[in-house]
Amino acid sequence: MCGINGFNFKDETLIAKMNERVKHRGPDDSGFWADDNLSLGHQRLSIIDLSERGHQPMHSDKYIIVFNGEIYNYKEIKKELPDYQFKSDSDTEVILAAYEKWGRDCLAKLNGIFAIAIWDKEKKELFLARDRVGVKPLYYYFNNGKLIFSSEIKAILEHFDVKREVDVEALNHYFRLLYVPAPLTMFKGIKKLEAGHYLIFRNGEVEIERYWEVDNAKLRKHMRPPSLKLRGVKNYPPRQDELGSSRLGENAKGEIGEVMLGAVKGQLVSDRPLGVFLSGGIDSTSVLGNMVKLGHRKIKTFSVGFNINDPDNKFNADFNLARQTAKHYKTDHHELLISSEDILENIEDVVWHLDEPICNTTQVATYLLSKMAKEKVAVVLGGDGGDELFGGYERYRLSYLMSRLGAASRIGRLFGKKLDYPKGIERYSKFMFQDEGEVNRVLRSDVDKKGLTKDFYKNKFEEMRNDPSTRLGAGKEERGEMNDFERDFMMMDFRTWLTDESLMRTDKMTMAFGLEQRVPILDHKMAELAYKIPTNMKVGVLRNQTKLIWKKAMDEFLPRHVKDSAHKKVWLAPMSDWLRGDLNFWAREVLSYEYADTSEYINLDEVRKMFFDHCDKKKYNLYLIWATITFQIWYKRFIIDN
């Protein structure tokens, strides 16, 4: 893992400043190159080929490359390039050779996580690309023929002509979603290159294209589900044991197992020590179990919990499960407990590393866990992606229940919920957006763009359904997938929330310490397979019926204590209690115009009322309060104190 930088003019001093700004991403080596048309910079975290031969920018006769990430199948690709005279054992040079032979089509060959910049010396053409799922970030600024790019926004801000302005559209999305969706960032004029896209810059113009999407072509014959008929809760969906023993279930289960084992094996390539972020849940346990199956022993595992008196074991449930899992697999286990004091000491640095506000109360926990892990290893494997690919969140099950049983008030009373959200953007917004009335209180009336976020996601749904590679299209009737909103729901989360909130946050927190995280469940082959599997094989209508086929496929790796606690729990920090207690005075200070005058955008008086009501337990509103606190810290650090 590394940090890459560049712009389309010559300035060696400026490219060196950009490198210094992202030095934490790659503390092992630094390099830059510049001519009249381009400046390229690189900060290296050495993982594969630790020698000086892996130094970047790397040159060939025609091209120059800077690269952030890992290509897991680089040795296999290298065999397809027998005529190229390799000078190193690095995956970077394999990309360079592959681009020389296949051009932009080389992306189809790469299995890995990456942000790439390649300069064609003859054509004077710059090629930027981001990995299929969006594990590694890549930002760019383009205005009046000037292109600037980097792994982090803070490096782009080193350019004096890049103004530090809040993007009002992004601001509206942030307070409704708790993150900023691509291609936007909180900075006006700075964009994210979206996952699975490449950018071509030539003759002063930018062209952006999508090169990959989950392939949802017609299912192979043996993967088609049986004819589905709703007979009531008692008989539908099939029990998990029936699902696992059916021919359809066995085929899917077997394919998942093969792809997962191959993904883990491929992602163990490294010339530096590896470990595992162990949460105690199904996904990280499955990653660990596959490593053990591949012959690894005494694996270093890392878990984080909270130093709080919690009689219900709510906040440390996963932490305690991870301890049992580590004992089961006899790992070299390392634990960290964080306190409210850790929040105070680290939150400002965390927000700085994030580049733009992302509202998540576990930010500091991931940050400090990464710091601890870096002392032992250079690479960690995590369990990200299982929920979005295989239906792990409760919202998918509840939506599926609505779709299968309808909105009858009798059913709603039975399950204690109002189950009458229509399909499409209305249902998605009910699950994923913050309460509109509360958002209207937070944002100033002249800034608040009601309906903007809903329209943004409505367009994304329409784009997704019109994309020939993702729409259900012909054959959906025979697959029993008519109006399969839950499939769209998971796909939308995969395209947005997973990339722009979860993976972005994890990348910034790990790379703050030069720690590389890999995510084998998000191998693109697994993603392609997962979206060919019918929704009814992933979720059911009854409690705990989530990730059905994934649990079956990973069954051999799951100890009894994990199976018994397999119902998906959202990982939370005890921030609500801390704000009422240890962090109360600090929160009041941050939520003030004296700390950061955001009156141009935020009604802090209203937010403070929400905060006091929360502290008095009159109304729970943690997320918008924490979103405002995060925004205040970000605004002070990036806009005021620049």
C-alpha positions as CSV (number, residue, x, y, z in Angstrom):
1,M,0.0,0.0,0.0
2,C,1.1,3.5,-0.8
3,G,0.1,7.0,-1.5
4,I,0.1,8.4,-5.1
5,N,0.0,12.0,-6.3
6,G,0.2,13.9,-9.5
7,F,-0.8,16.9,-11.6
8,N,-0.4,18.0,-15.3
9,F,2.4,20.5,-15.0
10,K,5.9,20.6,-13.7
11,D,6.6,21.6,-10.1
12,E,9.0,19.4,-8.1
13,T,8.6,21.4,-4.9
14,L,4.8,21.0,-5.0
15,I,4.9,17.3,-5.8
16,A,7.3,16.8,-2.9
17,K,4.8,18.6,-0.6
18,M,2.0,16.3,-1.7
19,N,4.2,13.3,-1.0
20,E,5.0,14.6,2.5
21,R,1.2,15.1,3.2
22,V,0.5,11.4,2.6
23,K,3.7,10.1,4.0
24,H,1.8,8.1,6.6
25,R,0.4,5.9,3.8
26,G,3.9,4.9,2.7
27,P,6.7,5.5,5.2
28,D,9.3,3.2,3.7
29,D,10.3,5.1,0.6
30,S,9.5,8.3,-1.4
31,G,10.0,9.3,-5.0
32,F,8.8,11.8,-7.6
33,W,9.3,12.5,-11.3
34,A,8.5,15.7,-13.3
35,D,8.6,17.1,-16.8
36,D,6.8,19.9,-18.5
37,N,3.6,18.0,-18.9
38,L,3.3,16.0,-15.7
39,S,4.5,15.6,-12.1
40,L,4.2,12.2,-10.4
41,G,4.8,11.4,-6.7
42,H,4.8,8.3,-4.6
43,Q,5.1,7.2,-1.0
44,R,5.8,3.5,-0.6
45,L,4.7,1.0,1.9
46,S,6.9,-2.0,0.9
47,I,4.9,-5.3,0.9
48,I,6.0,-7.2,-2.2
49,D,9.7,-7.0,-3.4
50,L,11.2,-5.0,-0.5
51,S,14.2,-4.1,-2.6
52,E,15.0,-0.8,-4.3
53,R,13.9,-2.3,-7.5
54,G,10.3,-1.7,-6.4
55,H,10.9,2.1,-6.2
56,Q,8.3,4.3,-7.7
57,P,7.7,6.2,-10.0
58,M,8.6,3.2,-12.1
59,H,9.6,3.6,-15.8
60,S,9.6,1.6,-19.0
61,D,10.5,2.9,-22.4
62,K,7.0,4.3,-23.1
63,Y,5.3,4.6,-19.7
64,I,5.7,5.8,-16.1
65,I,3.6,4.4,-13.3
66,V,2.7,5.2,-9.7
67,F,0.6,2.6,-7.9
68,N,-1.2,2.1,-4.6
69,G,-2.4,-1.3,-3.7
70,E,-1.7,-5.0,-4.3
71,I,-2.2,-7.2,-7.3
72,Y,-2.7,-10.7,-5.9
73,N,-2.4,-12.6,-9.2
74,Y,0.6,-10.7,-10.5
75,K,2.7,-13.9,-10.8
76,E,0.1,-15.5,-13.0
77,I,-0.1,-12.3,-15.2
78,K,3.7,-12.2,-15.4
79,K,3.6,-15.6,-17.1
80,E,1.5,-14.1,-19.9
81,L,4.2,-11.5,-20.6
82,P,7.3,-13.7,-21.5
83,D,8.7,-11.0,-23.9
84,Y,8.9,-8.3,-21.3
85,Q,12.3,-7.9,-19.6
86,F,11.4,-7.6,-16.0
87,K,13.9,-5.8,-13.7
88,S,12.0,-6.5,-10.4
89,D,9.8,-9.0,-8.6
90,S,7.1,-6.3,-7.9
91,D,3.5,-6.3,-8.9
92,T,3.9,-2.7,-10.0
93,E,6.2,-3.7,-12.9
94,V,3.7,-6.4,-13.9
95,I,1.0,-3.7,-14.2
96,L,3.4,-1.6,-16.3
97,A,4.1,-4.5,-18.6
98,A,0.4,-5.4,-18.8
99,Y,-0.6,-1.9,-19.8
100,E,2.1,-1.9,-22.5
101,K,0.6,-5.1,-24.0
102,W,-3.1,-4.7,-23.5
103,G,-3.7,-1.0,-22.7
104,R,-6.7,-0.2,-20.6
105,D,-8.0,-3.7,-21.1
106,C,-5.3,-4.9,-18.7
107,L,-7.7,-4.0,-15.9
108,A,-9.7,-7.1,-16.7
109,K,-6.6,-9.1,-15.8
110,L,-5.9,-7.6,-12.4
111,N,-7.2,-9.2,-9.3
112,G,-6.5,-6.9,-6.4
113,I,-7.1,-3.6,-4.8
114,F,-5.6,-0.5,-6.4
115,A,-5.4,3.1,-7.5
116,I,-3.2,3.4,-10.6
117,A,-1.7,6.3,-12.6
118,I,0.1,5.6,-15.8
119,W,1.6,8.3,-18.1
120,D,2.1,7.6,-21.8
121,K,5.2,9.6,-22.7
122,E,4.5,9.5,-26.5
123,K,0.8,10.2,-26.5
124,K,1.0,12.6,-23.6
125,E,-1.9,10.8,-22.0
126,L,-2.6,10.1,-18.4
127,F,-4.5,7.0,-17.3
128,L,-6.1,6.7,-13.8
129,A,-7.9,3.7,-12.5
130,R,-9.5,2.5,-9.3
131,D,-10.2,-1.1,-8.3
132,R,-13.5,-2.8,-9.0
133,V,-15.0,-2.5,-5.5
134,G,-13.3,0.7,-4.4
135,V,-11.1,-0.6,-1.6
136,K,-8.4,2.0,-2.4
137,P,-9.4,5.7,-2.8
138,L,-8.5,8.0,-5.6
139,Y,-9.5,11.7,-5.7
140,Y,-9.1,14.3,-8.4
141,Y,-9.6,18.0,-9.1
142,F,-10.2,19.2,-12.7
143,N,-10.7,22.9,-13.5
144,N,-9.7,25.0,-16.5
145,G,-7.5,22.3,-18.0
146,K,-5.7,21.6,-14.7
147,L,-5.9,18.1,-13.3
148,I,-4.6,17.2,-9.8
149,F,-5.0,13.7,-8.3
150,S,-4.1,11.9,-5.1
151,S,-4.8,9.1,-2.7
152,E,-6.0,11.7,-0.2
153,I,-7.7,15.1,-0.4
154,K,-5.3,16.8,1.9
155,A,-2.6,16.4,-0.7
156,I,-4.7,18.1,-3.3
157,L,-5.3,21.0,-0.9
158,E,-1.5,21.7,-1.1
159,H,-2.3,23.5,-4.3
160,F,-3.1,27.2,-3.7
161,D,-5.6,27.4,-6.5
162,V,-7.8,24.7,-5.0
163,K,-10.3,26.6,-2.8
164,R,-11.4,25.1,0.5
165,E,-15.2,25.4,0.0
166,V,-18.0,23.3,1.3
167,D,-20.0,21.5,-1.4
168,V,-23.6,22.2,-0.4
169,E,-25.0,19.2,-2.3
170,A,-22.5,17.0,-0.5
171,L,-23.5,18.6,2.8
172,N,-27.1,17.8,2.2
173,H,-26.2,14.2,1.5
174,Y,-24.0,13.9,4.5
175,F,-26.6,14.8,7.0
176,R,-29.1,12.4,5.4
177,L,-26.7,9.5,4.8
178,L,-24.0,10.2,7.4
179,Y,-21.4,10.0,4.6
180,V,-20.8,11.7,1.2
181,P,-21.6,9.5,-1.8
182,A,-19.3,9.4,-4.8
183,P,-18.4,11.1,-7.0
184,L,-18.8,14.0,-4.6
185,T,-16.7,15.0,-1.6
186,M,-17.3,17.6,1.0
187,F,-14.9,19.9,-0.9
188,K,-16.4,21.8,-3.8
189,G,-14.5,20.9,-7.0
190,I,-12.8,17.7,-5.6
191,K,-14.3,14.4,-6.7
192,K,-13.9,10.7,-6.0
193,L,-13.1,8.5,-9.0
194,E,-15.8,5.9,-8.5
195,A,-15.1,2.3,-8.0
196,G,-14.7,0.2,-11.1
197,H,-13.9,3.3,-13.2
198,Y,-11.0,4.7,-15.1
199,L,-10.2,8.2,-16.2
200,I,-8.3,9.3,-19.3
201,F,-6.7,12.8,-19.4
202,R,-5.5,14.0,-22.8
203,N,-5.5,17.3,-24.7
204,G,-6.7,19.1,-21.6
205,E,-9.9,17.1,-21.4
206,V,-11.1,14.3,-19.0
207,E,-13.0,11.2,-20.0
208,I,-14.4,8.8,-17.4
209,E,-15.6,5.3,-18.1
210,R,-16.9,2.3,-16.0
211,Y,-14.8,-0.8,-16.8
212,W,-16.5,-3.3,-14.4
213,E,-19.8,-4.1,-13.0
214,V,-21.1,-7.1,-11.2
215,D,-22.1,-9.6,-13.9
216,N,-25.7,-10.5,-13.4
217,A,-26.2,-12.3,-16.7
218,K,-28.7,-15.2,-16.8
219,L,-27.9,-17.8,-14.2
220,R,-26.3,-21.1,-15.2
221,K,-28.9,-23.9,-15.3
222,H,-27.8,-25.6,-12.1
223,M,-28.0,-22.3,-10.2
224,R,-31.7,-21.6,-11.0
225,P,-34.0,-21.6,-8.0
226,P,-37.1,-23.8,-7.9
227,S,-40.5,-22.3,-8.6
228,L,-41.5,-20.2,-5.6
229,K,-44.9,-20.1,-4.1
230,L,-45.8,-18.3,-0.9
231,R,-47.8,-20.6,1.4
232,G,-47.3,-18.6,4.6
233,V,-44.6,-18.2,7.2
234,K,-44.7,-21.8,8.3
235,N,-43.6,-23.2,5.0
236,Y,-41.7,-20.3,3.4
237,P,-38.8,-19.9,3.0
238,P,-37.3,-23.4,3.2
239,R,-35.6,-24.2,6.5
240,Q,-31.8,-23.7,6.5
241,D,-31.2,-27.5,6.6
242,E,-33.5,-27.9,3.6
243,L,-31.7,-25.1,1.8
244,G,-28.3,-26.6,2.5
245,S,-29.3,-30.1,1.4
246,S,-31.0,-29.1,-1.9
247,R,-29.2,-29.5,-5.2
248,L,-29.4,-25.8,-5.7
249,G,-28.1,-25.0,-2.2
250,E,-25.2,-27.5,-2.5
251,N,-24.1,-26.1,-5.8
252,A,-24.1,-22.5,-4.5
253,K,-22.5,-23.5,-1.2
254,G,-19.7,-25.4,-3.0
255,E,-18.9,-22.5,-5.3
256,I,-18.8,-20.0,-2.5
257,G,-16.5,-22.2,-0.6
258,E,-14.1,-22.6,-3.5
259,V,-14.0,-18.9,-4.4
260,M,-13.5,-17.9,-0.7
261,L,-10.6,-20.4,-0.2
262,G,-9.0,-19.1,-3.5
263,A,-9.5,-15.5,-2.5
264,V,-7.9,-16.0,1.0
265,K,-5.0,-18.0,-0.6
266,G,-4.4,-15.3,-3.1
267,Q,-4.4,-12.5,-0.6
268,L,-1.8,-14.1,1.6
269,V,0.9,-13.1,-0.8
270,S,3.3,-10.8,1.1
271,D,6.9,-10.3,2.0
272,R,5.8,-8.8,5.4
273,P,3.9,-10.3,8.4
274,L,0.1,-10.7,8.1
275,G,-2.6,-10.8,10.7
276,V,-6.4,-10.7,11.0
277,F,-8.9,-8.1,12.3
278,L,-11.1,-10.5,14.3
279,S,-14.5,-9.1,15.3
280,G,-16.1,-12.3,16.6
281,G,-18.7,-12.5,13.8
282,I,-19.2,-14.9,11.0
283,D,-17.2,-13.0,8.3
284,S,-13.9,-12.4,10.1
285,T,-14.1,-15.9,11.6
286,S,-14.5,-17.3,8.1
287,V,-11.4,-15.5,6.9
288,L,-9.4,-16.9,9.9
289,G,-10.8,-20.4,9.4
290,N,-9.8,-20.4,5.7
291,M,-6.3,-19.3,6.7
292,V,-6.0,-22.2,9.1
293,K,-7.3,-24.6,6.4
294,L,-4.5,-23.3,4.1
295,G,-2.0,-24.4,6.8
296,H,-1.3,-21.2,8.7
297,R,-0.8,-21.5,12.4
298,K,-0.3,-19.0,15.3
299,I,-1.9,-16.3,13.3
300,K,-1.8,-12.9,14.9
301,T,-5.4,-11.6,15.5
302,F,-6.5,-8.2,16.8
303,S,-9.8,-7.2,18.5
304,V,-11.0,-4.0,20.1
305,G,-13.6,-3.4,22.8
306,F,-14.7,-0.6,25.1
307,N,-13.7,0.1,28.7
308,I,-17.2,0.6,30.1
309,N,-19.4,-0.9,32.7
310,D,-21.9,-2.8,30.5
311,P,-24.0,-5.4,32.4
312,D,-25.9,-6.3,29.2
313,N,-22.6,-7.0,27.4
314,K,-24.1,-5.0,24.5
315,F,-21.0,-3.1,23.4
316,N,-18.4,-5.9,24.0
317,A,-20.4,-8.9,22.7
318,D,-18.3,-9.2,19.6
319,F,-15.1,-8.5,21.5
320,N,-15.8,-11.4,23.9
321,L,-16.8,-13.7,21.0
322,A,-13.5,-12.9,19.3
323,R,-11.6,-13.9,22.4
324,Q,-13.4,-17.3,22.3
325,T,-12.7,-17.6,18.5
326,A,-9.0,-16.8,19.1
327,K,-8.8,-19.5,21.7
328,H,-10.6,-22.0,19.4
329,Y,-8.1,-21.4,16.6
330,K,-5.1,-21.0,19.0
331,T,-4.1,-17.6,17.5
332,D,-1.6,-15.1,18.9
333,H,-4.4,-12.8,20.1
334,H,-4.1,-9.1,20.9
335,E,-6.8,-7.0,22.6
336,L,-7.4,-3.4,23.0
337,L,-10.0,-1.6,25.3
338,I,-10.6,2.0,24.6
339,S,-12.2,4.6,26.9
340,S,-13.8,8.0,26.6
341,E,-10.5,9.6,27.2
342,D,-9.2,7.9,24.0
343,I,-11.9,9.7,22.1
344,L,-10.9,13.1,23.4
345,E,-7.2,12.4,22.6
346,N,-7.7,11.1,19.1
347,I,-10.9,12.3,17.5
348,E,-9.3,15.4,15.9
349,D,-6.5,13.3,14.3
350,V,-9.1,10.8,13.2
351,V,-11.2,13.4,11.4
352,W,-8.0,14.8,9.7
353,H,-7.1,11.4,8.4
354,L,-10.7,10.9,7.1
355,D,-10.3,13.9,4.8
356,E,-14.0,14.6,4.9
357,P,-16.6,13.9,7.6
358,I,-17.9,10.3,7.9
359,C,-20.2,9.9,10.8
360,N,-19.4,6.6,12.6
361,T,-19.0,6.3,16.4
362,T,-16.4,3.5,16.0
363,Q,-13.9,5.7,14.1
364,V,-11.5,6.0,17.0
365,A,-11.7,2.3,17.8
366,T,-10.6,1.3,14.3
367,Y,-7.9,4.0,14.4
368,L,-6.4,2.7,17.6
369,L,-6.8,-0.9,16.7
370,S,-4.8,-0.2,13.5
371,K,-2.1,1.5,15.5
372,M,-1.8,-1.6,17.8
373,A,-1.8,-4.0,14.8
374,K,0.9,-2.1,13.0
375,E,3.3,-2.8,15.8
376,K,3.0,-6.5,15.0
377,V,2.2,-6.8,11.3
378,A,2.2,-4.9,8.1
379,V,-0.9,-6.5,6.6
380,V,-4.3,-7.5,8.1
381,L,-7.2,-9.4,6.5
382,G,-10.7,-8.3,7.4
383,G,-14.2,-9.6,7.0
384,D,-15.7,-6.6,5.1
385,G,-18.4,-7.3,2.5
386,G,-20.2,-10.4,3.7
387,D,-23.3,-8.5,4.8
388,E,-23.8,-6.6,1.5
389,L,-23.1,-9.6,-0.7
390,F,-25.1,-12.2,1.2
391,G,-27.8,-10.3,3.0
392,G,-26.5,-9.9,6.5
393,Y,-28.2,-6.7,7.6
394,E,-31.6,-6.8,9.4
395,R,-32.9,-4.2,6.9
396,Y,-32.7,-6.7,4.1
397,R,-34.7,-9.3,6.0
398,L,-37.4,-6.8,7.0
399,S,-37.6,-5.5,3.4
400,Y,-37.9,-9.1,2.2
401,L,-40.6,-9.7,4.7
402,M,-42.5,-6.7,3.3
403,S,-42.1,-7.9,-0.2
404,R,-43.2,-11.4,0.5
405,L,-46.0,-10.9,2.9
406,G,-47.2,-7.4,1.8
407,A,-48.2,-4.5,4.0
408,A,-51.2,-6.0,5.8
409,S,-51.7,-4.4,9.2
410,R,-52.1,-7.9,10.7
411,I,-48.6,-8.8,9.7
412,G,-47.3,-5.4,10.9
413,R,-48.8,-6.0,14.4
414,L,-47.4,-9.6,14.4
415,F,-43.9,-8.3,14.0
416,G,-44.3,-5.1,15.9
417,K,-43.3,-2.9,13.0
418,K,-45.0,-0.8,10.4
419,L,-44.4,-2.8,7.3
420,D,-45.9,-0.6,4.6
421,Y,-43.0,1.1,2.9
422,P,-43.4,0.9,-0.9
423,K,-40.6,-0.5,-2.9
424,G,-38.0,1.7,-4.5
425,I,-36.5,4.9,-3.3
426,E,-39.2,5.3,-0.7
427,R,-38.3,2.1,1.1
428,Y,-34.6,2.6,0.7
429,S,-34.8,6.1,2.2
430,K,-36.8,4.8,5.2
431,F,-34.1,2.3,6.0
432,M,-31.0,4.4,5.0
433,F,-31.8,8.1,5.5
434,Q,-31.9,10.1,8.7
435,D,-35.3,11.5,9.7
436,E,-36.1,14.3,7.3
437,G,-37.7,16.5,10.0
438,E,-34.6,16.3,12.2
439,V,-32.3,17.0,9.2
440,N,-34.4,20.1,8.5
441,R,-33.7,21.3,12.0
442,V,-29.9,20.9,11.6
443,L,-29.5,22.6,8.2
444,R,-30.1,26.2,7.6
445,S,-33.3,26.7,5.5
446,D,-31.3,28.4,2.6
447,V,-28.9,25.5,2.6
448,D,-31.4,22.6,3.1
449,K,-32.2,21.0,-0.3
450,K,-35.2,18.9,0.5
451,G,-35.6,16.0,-1.9
452,L,-32.0,16.3,-3.2
453,T,-30.7,13.1,-1.7
454,K,-33.8,11.2,-2.6
455,D,-33.5,12.3,-6.2
456,F,-29.8,11.4,-6.2
457,Y,-30.5,7.8,-5.2
458,K,-33.6,7.5,-7.4
459,N,-31.3,8.3,-10.3
460,K,-28.8,5.7,-9.1
461,F,-31.6,3.1,-8.9
462,E,-32.7,3.9,-12.5
463,E,-29.1,3.9,-13.7
464,M,-28.5,0.5,-12.1
465,R,-31.7,-1.0,-13.6
466,N,-30.9,0.4,-17.0
467,D,-27.4,-1.0,-17.0
468,P,-27.4,-4.1,-19.2
469,S,-24.8,-5.8,-17.0
470,T,-26.9,-5.4,-13.8
471,R,-30.6,-5.3,-14.7
472,L,-32.4,-8.5,-14.2
473,G,-33.6,-8.6,-17.8
474,A,-34.7,-11.7,-19.6
475,G,-35.0,-14.8,-17.6
476,K,-35.9,-13.1,-14.3
477,E,-39.4,-14.8,-14.3
478,E,-37.8,-18.3,-14.4
479,R,-35.5,-17.3,-11.6
480,G,-38.4,-16.3,-9.4
481,E,-36.9,-12.8,-9.1
482,M,-39.8,-10.6,-10.3
483,N,-39.5,-7.2,-8.6
484,D,-36.7,-8.4,-6.5
485,F,-36.2,-5.1,-4.5
486,E,-33.9,-6.8,-2.0
487,R,-31.4,-7.6,-4.7
488,D,-31.4,-4.0,-5.7
489,F,-31.1,-2.9,-2.1
490,M,-28.0,-5.0,-1.6
491,M,-26.6,-3.8,-4.9
492,M,-27.1,-0.2,-4.0
493,D,-25.4,-0.6,-0.6
494,F,-22.6,-2.4,-2.4
495,R,-22.2,0.5,-4.8
496,T,-22.5,3.3,-2.3
497,W,-22.5,2.7,1.5
498,L,-19.9,-0.1,1.4
499,T,-17.5,1.9,-0.8
500,D,-18.0,5.5,0.4
501,E,-18.5,4.9,4.1
502,S,-17.2,1.5,5.3
503,L,-14.3,0.9,3.0
504,M,-13.3,4.5,2.8
505,R,-13.3,4.8,6.6
506,T,-11.3,1.6,7.0
507,D,-8.7,2.6,4.5
508,K,-8.1,6.0,6.1
509,M,-7.9,4.5,9.6
510,T,-5.5,1.7,8.7
511,M,-3.3,3.7,6.3
512,A,-3.0,6.4,9.0
513,F,-0.3,4.0,10.4
514,G,0.9,2.5,7.1
515,L,-1.1,-0.7,7.7
516,E,-2.6,-2.5,4.7
517,Q,-6.0,-4.1,5.0
518,R,-7.1,-6.8,2.5
519,V,-10.7,-7.9,2.1
520,P,-11.0,-11.4,0.7
521,I,-14.8,-11.6,0.8
522,L,-14.8,-8.7,-1.6
523,D,-12.7,-10.5,-4.2
524,H,-14.5,-9.5,-7.4
525,K,-15.1,-13.2,-8.3
526,M,-17.0,-13.5,-5.0
527,A,-19.1,-10.4,-5.8
528,E,-19.9,-11.7,-9.2
529,L,-21.0,-15.1,-7.8
530,A,-23.0,-13.5,-4.9
531,Y,-25.2,-11.5,-7.2
532,K,-26.1,-14.6,-9.2
533,I,-27.5,-16.2,-6.1
534,P,-31.2,-15.7,-5.6
535,T,-32.3,-13.5,-2.7
536,N,-34.4,-16.3,-1.1
537,M,-31.2,-18.2,-0.6
538,K,-29.7,-15.3,1.3
539,V,-32.5,-14.1,3.6
540,G,-35.8,-15.3,4.9
541,V,-38.8,-13.8,6.7
542,L,-38.1,-15.1,10.2
543,R,-35.7,-13.8,12.8
544,N,-32.0,-14.7,12.3
545,Q,-32.7,-15.7,8.7
546,T,-29.9,-13.7,7.2
547,K,-26.8,-14.8,5.2
548,L,-28.4,-18.2,4.9
549,I,-26.3,-19.6,2.1
550,W,-23.1,-17.9,3.4
551,K,-23.5,-19.5,6.8
552,K,-23.9,-22.9,5.1
553,A,-20.9,-22.4,3.0
554,M,-18.7,-21.3,5.9
555,D,-20.1,-23.8,8.4
556,E,-16.9,-25.8,8.8
557,F,-15.1,-22.7,10.0
558,L,-17.6,-21.5,12.5
559,P,-17.2,-22.6,16.2
560,R,-20.4,-23.3,18.1
561,H,-20.2,-20.0,20.0
562,V,-20.2,-18.1,16.7
563,K,-23.1,-20.1,15.3
564,D,-25.1,-19.5,18.5
565,S,-24.6,-15.8,18.1
566,A,-24.9,-15.6,14.4
567,H,-27.7,-13.0,14.3
568,K,-26.2,-9.9,12.9
569,K,-25.4,-7.2,15.5
570,V,-24.4,-3.7,14.5
571,W,-21.0,-2.8,16.0
572,L,-21.5,0.3,18.2
573,A,-19.4,2.4,20.5
574,P,-21.0,3.5,23.8
575,M,-21.0,7.0,22.5
576,S,-24.6,7.7,23.6
577,D,-23.6,7.1,27.3
578,W,-20.3,8.9,26.9
579,L,-22.0,12.0,25.6
580,R,-24.3,12.0,28.6
581,G,-21.3,11.6,30.9
582,D,-17.6,11.8,30.3
583,L,-17.8,13.6,27.0
584,N,-20.6,15.9,27.8
585,F,-18.6,19.1,28.5
586,W,-16.4,18.5,25.4
587,A,-19.5,17.9,23.2
588,R,-21.0,21.2,24.4
589,E,-17.8,23.0,23.5
590,V,-17.6,21.5,20.0
591,L,-21.3,22.2,19.3
592,S,-20.7,26.0,19.7
593,Y,-20.0,28.8,17.3
594,E,-17.0,29.7,19.4
595,Y,-15.4,26.3,18.5
596,A,-16.2,26.6,14.8
597,D,-18.6,29.1,13.3
598,T,-20.6,27.0,10.9
599,S,-23.6,29.3,11.0
600,E,-23.5,29.6,7.2
601,Y,-24.6,26.0,7.1
602,I,-25.8,24.6,10.5
603,N,-28.4,25.6,13.1
604,L,-26.2,24.9,16.1
605,D,-28.8,26.2,18.5
606,E,-31.2,23.5,17.2
607,V,-28.5,20.8,17.4
608,R,-27.7,21.8,21.0
609,K,-31.4,21.4,21.8
610,M,-31.3,17.9,20.3
611,F,-28.2,17.3,22.3
612,F,-29.8,18.3,25.6
613,D,-32.9,16.3,24.8
614,H,-30.7,13.3,24.1
615,C,-28.8,13.8,27.4
616,D,-32.1,14.0,29.3
617,K,-33.3,10.8,27.5
618,K,-36.2,12.7,26.0
619,K,-35.3,11.7,22.5
620,Y,-32.6,9.5,21.0
621,N,-30.8,11.3,18.3
622,L,-27.2,10.2,18.5
623,Y,-26.4,10.0,14.8
624,L,-27.3,13.6,13.8
625,I,-25.5,14.8,17.0
626,W,-22.4,12.9,16.2
627,A,-22.6,13.9,12.5
628,T,-22.6,17.5,13.6
629,I,-19.7,17.0,16.0
630,T,-17.7,15.4,13.2
631,F,-18.6,18.2,10.8
632,Q,-17.6,20.8,13.3
633,I,-14.2,19.2,13.9
634,W,-13.7,18.8,10.1
635,Y,-14.7,22.4,9.4
636,K,-12.4,23.8,12.0
637,R,-9.4,21.7,10.9
638,F,-9.8,22.0,7.1
639,I,-11.7,25.3,6.5
640,I,-10.8,27.6,9.5
641,D,-7.4,26.4,10.5
642,N,-6.0,25.9,7.0
